[in-house]
Amino acid sequence: MLKCPKCHTPCSGLTTLTSEVLEVRNKDKTPYLRRRRKCKECGSVFPTREYEVNELLTIMSSVNDEEIDLDANQTRLAGIVNDIEQDLIELLEWSKQIDKNRKNLNKHKNKSKKEGSDVN
């Protein structure tokens, strides 16, 4: 079951959905869909990866087989690592923007307080 990483509310189920899909990405060489979701309870935005059952079975059986195709696994792993790197870069950019917005908001609040005290 999918749960929000911040408030731990179940975000998917057979009868209710408590998360909203903001974006879906699918790259050609990856065996999964990437989704950005927003929790309807707390507003937290978080990523998910969704694999098809057949692809998961293939991955799991390749781990159990004696003959593992190292080149294919390395290619798949390199793609996953690249995706994680891109996710981290995106998160850092969001973090910088949030910090910038907080600073601007604090400046605005301080300016408003100062102007309000000057009037009195």
C-alpha positions, -999 to 999 in steps of 0.1 A, spaced: 0 0 0 13 34 -9 15 59 20 25 95 22 61 97 34 53 128 56 20 120 73 18 83 65 -18 85 52 -26 57 28 -26 73 -6 -41 46 -27 -67 20 -23 -96 3 -39 -123 27 -28 -105 60 -21 -75 79 -34 -59 104 -11 -32 115 -34 -33 135 -67 -9 126 -96 8 158 -106 31 144 -133 39 111 -151 72 104 -168 82 73 -188 117 70 -202 123 45 -230 150 25 -212 134 23 -178 110 -5 -167 88 18 -147 67 50 -146 77 79 -124 49 98 -109 49 129 -87 21 128 -63 5 153 -38 -10 140 -6 -45 154 -2 -42 152 36 -10 172 42 -1 186 8 33 169 7 47 162 -28 66 130 -33 78 108 -62 68 71 -68 80 45 -93 55 20 -106 67 -12 -122 46 -36 -143 42 -70 -126 59 -88 -156 89 -65 -153 92 -71 -116 91 -109 -122 118 -106 -148 140 -86 -124 134 -110 -96 140 -141 -117 172 -127 -131 185 -123 -96 177 -160 -88 190 -174 -121 225 -187 -122 232 -170 -155 228 -133 -149 232 -110 -178 256 -86 -162 256 -61 -192 218 -58 -192 217 -54 -154 245 -28 -155 227 -9 -182 194 -11 -162 213 -1 -130 230 28 -148 196 41 -160 182 39 -125 212 57 -110 209 84 -136 172 88 -128 180 91 -91 207 117 -98 182 137 -118 156 134 -90 182 147 -65 191 176 -88 154 185 -91 149 182 -53 179 205 -47 164 231 -72 131 229 -54 148 233 -20 167 264 -33 134 279 -46 117 272 -13 145 289 7 143 319 -17 106 321 -13 109 319 25 134 347 26 112 369 4 82 361 26 101 369 58 114 402 42 78 411 33 66 403 68 93 423 84 87 452 61 50 451 68 56 450 106 80 479 104 56 500 83 28 492 107 49 502 137 60 535 120 23 544 115 15 540 153 
